Amino acid sequence: MQHSLAYTAQEIAAAVHVSGKQMAKCVLVRTHQNGALAVLPATHRVDFKKLKSLLRAKTVSIATEEEIKQRFPDVEVGAMSPFGNLYQVPVILEKTLADAEEFVFNAGSHTDTITMRAQDVIALVKPVIGIFGQPSSPKKKKSVVRKNKKKTAPKRKSKTRAVTKKRKPRLAK
């Protein structure tokens, strides 16, 4: 499918009219050994602690643009497909995508996508499937103050009365 130029997985999902949960983003990560392509829904972010455990790696970090160019020389940076196996890059697929009927992913450019059944991608790529994505929390909207906001009466300070001792009148002796 072709769509207008879009760079983030969420922008692409909007351009092709699918939910962010159905749009896969591919994140190249580096480990102490080598690297891997983490594939997860656009609505998720990588939980590095879980990914590190799944990859049995000492360290995990996001690859640089230069590393992406080296690993995927014929692909636009940030537009990798989940077919890391074609580049000798191990793939780890988030379970939520593996369980989906189908999902959409970049086809090597920022204007092309492919929709495939999840089971077909799994059969071709043979990824490690695991839980390493964490749903992104929605951004909090800033509250807007309305001009016609109903005013409430200011809170009254409680008035405490000083209690004074009444003096008894002196009696003359």
C-alpha positions as CSV (number, residue, x, y, z in Angstrom):
1,M,0.0,0.0,0.0
2,Q,1.3,3.5,-0.7
3,H,0.6,6.4,1.5
4,S,1.7,10.0,2.1
5,L,5.1,10.6,3.6
6,A,5.1,9.6,7.3
7,Y,8.0,8.9,9.7
8,T,6.5,7.5,12.9
9,A,4.6,4.3,13.2
10,Q,1.6,6.2,14.6
11,E,1.6,8.7,11.7
12,I,1.7,5.7,9.2
13,A,-1.2,4.0,11.0
14,A,-3.2,7.2,10.6
15,A,-2.2,7.5,7.0
16,V,-3.3,3.9,6.1
17,H,-6.4,4.1,8.4
18,V,-5.5,1.3,10.9
19,S,-5.2,1.2,14.6
20,G,-1.8,1.8,16.2
21,K,-2.2,-1.6,17.7
22,Q,-2.2,-3.1,14.2
23,M,0.8,-1.1,13.0
24,A,4.2,-2.7,13.7
25,K,7.3,-0.7,14.4
26,C,10.7,-2.2,14.0
27,V,13.4,-1.1,16.4
28,L,17.0,-2.2,15.9
29,V,18.7,-2.8,19.2
30,R,22.3,-3.7,20.0
31,T,23.4,-6.1,22.6
32,H,26.8,-7.1,24.0
33,Q,26.8,-9.9,21.5
34,N,25.3,-8.5,18.3
35,G,21.9,-7.0,17.7
36,A,18.3,-7.8,17.1
37,L,15.2,-6.3,15.5
38,A,12.5,-5.8,18.0
39,V,9.0,-5.7,16.4
40,L,6.2,-4.3,18.4
41,P,2.9,-2.4,18.0
42,A,3.1,1.4,17.4
43,T,1.2,1.9,20.6
44,H,3.9,0.3,22.7
45,R,7.4,1.2,23.7
46,V,10.3,-1.2,24.4
47,D,10.6,-2.4,28.0
48,F,14.4,-2.8,28.0
49,K,14.5,-4.9,31.1
50,K,12.1,-7.5,29.6
51,L,13.9,-7.4,26.2
52,K,17.3,-7.9,27.9
53,S,15.9,-11.0,29.7
54,L,14.4,-12.4,26.5
55,L,17.6,-11.9,24.5
56,R,19.7,-13.2,27.4
57,A,21.9,-10.1,26.9
58,K,24.0,-8.2,29.4
59,T,23.1,-4.9,27.8
60,V,20.5,-3.6,25.4
61,S,20.3,-0.2,23.8
62,I,18.8,1.4,20.7
63,A,21.1,1.3,17.6
64,T,22.3,4.5,16.1
65,E,21.2,5.7,12.6
66,E,24.7,4.7,11.3
67,E,24.3,1.2,12.7
68,I,20.8,1.0,11.0
69,K,22.4,2.1,7.7
70,Q,25.1,-0.5,8.0
71,R,22.7,-3.4,8.8
72,F,19.9,-2.3,6.3
73,P,21.8,-0.6,3.5
74,D,18.9,-0.7,1.0
75,V,16.2,0.5,3.4
76,E,15.4,4.1,4.5
77,V,16.5,4.6,8.1
78,G,13.5,4.0,10.4
79,A,11.5,2.1,7.7
80,M,12.7,-1.4,8.3
81,S,10.3,-4.3,7.8
82,P,10.1,-7.2,10.3
83,F,12.2,-9.3,7.8
84,G,15.4,-8.9,9.7
85,N,16.2,-12.5,8.8
86,L,17.0,-11.3,5.2
87,Y,19.8,-9.2,6.7
88,Q,21.0,-11.9,9.2
89,V,19.5,-9.9,12.0
90,P,17.6,-12.0,14.6
91,V,14.0,-10.9,15.1
92,I,12.0,-10.7,18.3
93,L,8.3,-10.3,17.9
94,E,6.0,-8.9,20.6
95,K,3.3,-11.4,21.5
96,T,0.5,-9.0,20.9
97,L,1.4,-8.8,17.2
98,A,2.0,-12.6,17.0
99,D,-1.5,-13.1,18.4
100,A,-3.1,-10.7,15.9
101,E,-4.9,-11.8,12.8
102,E,-2.8,-9.5,10.7
103,F,-0.6,-6.4,11.0
104,V,0.8,-3.6,8.9
105,F,4.5,-2.7,8.6
106,N,7.0,-0.6,6.7
107,A,8.2,-1.9,3.3
108,G,11.6,-0.2,3.4
109,S,10.4,3.3,2.7
110,H,8.4,6.0,4.5
111,T,5.7,5.8,1.8
112,D,5.1,2.1,1.4
113,T,3.5,-0.5,3.8
114,I,2.6,-4.1,3.6
115,T,-0.3,-5.9,5.4
116,M,0.2,-9.5,6.2
117,R,-1.3,-12.2,8.3
118,A,0.7,-12.6,11.5
119,Q,1.1,-16.4,11.0
120,D,2.6,-15.8,7.5
121,V,5.2,-13.4,8.9
122,I,6.0,-15.8,11.7
123,A,6.4,-18.7,9.2
124,L,8.8,-16.6,7.0
125,V,10.8,-14.8,9.7
126,K,10.8,-17.5,12.5
127,P,11.1,-14.8,15.2
128,V,11.5,-15.3,18.9
129,I,8.1,-14.4,20.4
130,G,7.9,-12.8,23.7
131,I,6.4,-10.0,25.9
132,F,8.7,-7.0,25.9
133,G,6.4,-4.1,24.9
134,Q,4.8,-1.8,27.3
135,P,1.7,0.2,26.3
136,S,2.6,3.9,26.0
137,S,0.7,6.0,28.4
138,P,-1.4,8.7,26.7
139,K,-0.1,12.2,26.9
140,K,-2.0,14.2,29.5
141,K,-3.8,17.1,28.0
142,K,-3.3,20.5,29.6
143,S,-6.3,21.9,31.3
144,V,-7.9,24.8,29.7
145,V,-9.4,27.6,31.8
146,R,-12.7,28.7,30.5
147,K,-13.6,32.4,30.5
148,N,-17.2,31.8,31.5
149,K,-16.2,29.6,34.3
150,K,-18.7,29.8,37.1
151,K,-17.2,31.5,40.1
152,T,-17.6,30.0,43.5
153,A,-17.7,31.9,46.7
154,P,-14.3,32.1,48.4
155,K,-13.9,29.9,51.4
156,R,-14.5,31.8,54.6
157,K,-11.9,31.6,57.2
158,S,-13.4,30.2,60.4
159,K,-13.7,32.9,63.0
160,T,-12.6,31.8,66.3
161,R,-13.7,34.0,69.2
162,A,-11.4,34.5,71.9
163,V,-12.8,33.2,75.1
164,T,-12.2,35.6,77.9
165,K,-12.7,34.8,81.5
166,K,-15.3,37.0,83.1
167,R,-14.1,38.6,86.2
168,K,-16.2,38.4,89.3
169,P,-17.0,41.8,90.6
170,R,-15.0,42.7,93.8
171,L,-17.0,43.0,96.8
172,A,-16.1,45.8,99.2
173,K,-15.1,44.7,102.7
